[in-house]
Amino acid sequence: MTALSLHRPTAPDPAGTSAARHLITPGSRTHRALLASALIGGLLFNATIWIAGAVRPGYDALRQPMSALSLGPGGWVQMINFIVFGVVLIGFALALRATLAPGRGATWAPVLQAVAGLSMIIAGVFAQDPSAGYPAGVVHPAAATMHGMVHLIATFVSLPATVAFLLVLASRLAAEPGWRGWATWLRGTAILMMALLAAFGFAMATPHGPAGLFEKAATIVVTIAGTALLTRVLARGGRLTR
């Protein structure tokens, strides 16, 4: 036997995931805990927004964006809400890697979700500038401040990343038996989210427009789809197939 024959080439790993996907064992307690945290975290994120908005003096949930809750007395609640949800999304990205690998979307779906999570953390650390009359009595700055600009950039990154995530995940589910209807649902959710965000942008430029309504509706439609999807995945032990 020659020295050359001792070094046989290993089989290629088409997904490039053999090491990374075993950082969290599919179906393990950690895997299922991260998926459950994502499910609960999405519901708590939305609940916190609506509860904080209802008790905050001068805040109009239908007109003001959720980021405005980071301003004024009690603004720390929404800042923590952003940060915690961002951490939960990054944990979900790790769990999603274990669920999808190997196969289509096993790399990009978790990456896009992690990008959205990191953007949420940044949005929580850097609050938006006062705008649209909130907080009451606070003068809108003539030019965007550094922290306001960072918050705006983080938001602009997070939202397209979420839309892209839905489309990538839908592409994977379309190829999975028993999940093709879910792929259609996710694509529809992505389209609806884009439409609602476009309406949000137009409403923000209109005095007294219902910008907050459109933004929160976009968040809710994604939360509904995500909650249903995670419930089914958890029922299957964290996998797409039983």
Number of C-alpha atoms within 10 A of each C-alpha: 5 6 6 7 8 8 8 7 7 6 6 7 10 9 13 14 16 12 8 13 21 12 13 19 16 21 17 13 13 13 25 24 17 22 26 20 17 24 23 15 21 20 16 14 17 17 12 14 20 14 11 19 21 13 9 16 12 12 20 17 23 17 20 24 23 23 22 23 25 25 18 15 11 12 17 16 16 23 22 15 21 26 20 17 23 25 18 23 28 23 21 25 27 21 28 26 27 25 25 22 20 17 15 16 22 23 21 16 24 25 19 22 26 25 22 27 27 23 25 27 24 23 26 25 18 19 24 23 23 21 16 18 14 19 21 13 8 11 13 14 10 6 9 14 12 13 16 17 16 19 24 20 14 21 19 13 16 22 20 17 21 21 22 17 24 25 22 22 21 25 18 18 22 15 13 14 10 11 17 16 12 18 21 16 15 26 19 16 22 23 15 17 24 16 14 21 21 15 18 24 15 14 19 20 11 12 10 13 19 20 27 21 20 25 24 21 17 22 17 16 18 19 19 14 16 19 19 12 16 19 15 14 19 18 13 13 17 28 19 17 12 8
